[in-house]
Amino acid sequence: MSECKYKLKDGVYYMNCDGKEIPVDIDAPPQFKANNDTARRSIMFKHIAKIQQEFVRLARQWKDLSFDLQKAYLSRHPSSKRRITSTPPAKSDTGRKIYEPQRSQSRGILDFMKTSIGVNESPLWRKYLTYSSGNGKSNKYHYFGVFQDPQGQYVAANAYGRIGYPPQGVAVLSRSDKQDDALRAAMKKLEKKSKKGYAETKL
């Protein structure tokens, strides 16, 4: 029996069973309509408790979602009782949207970084730096982290991109048997960014 996985994309939760993505309504009651696919329904019930925990987490953090994510969710769920609470983003001189750093964004960046470097655990150390120019032309971040991979090595990495947009990439700064070596590599890159005007941002 295949395992179903779930993910959040554009403010909507999807279950992936056998390569097919199924949108899941977080405002729906914790049950699924009966159908003839007994095996798939059994899988979905098996994971319902974990999924419901994620639904509760999203509901608590609705206010942290950006205007675009809230709008995308409500367009998919017009019967939802939720309402847009975020302010529409301003635009830079180049027409790109200017987002403020938010906790929901940093979680997505962290998940992207973990997947890119092949780790499952939370970082042993992390720092989130941002830099914004007055006209919004530059509105960037660098997310630094030190992780332990499944083989027991320590990995220093950083994800970077424009605030509110998907990461542009992930750089592996060091892989070492010693945590201190990985931390030094991350701090070295962090200090370079600090000299260019980046500042640590608390979320």
Secondary structure, 3 states (H helix, E strand, C coil): CCCCEEEEECCEEEEEECCEEEEECCCCCCCCCCCCCHHHHHHHHHCHHHHHHHHHHHHHCHHHCCHHHHHHHHHHCCCCCCCCCCCCCEECCCCCEECCCCHHHHHHHHHHHHHHHCCCCCCCEEEEEEEECCCCCCEEEEEEEEEECCCCCEEEEEEEEECCCCCCEEEEEEEECCHHHHHHHHHHHHHHHHHCCCEECCC
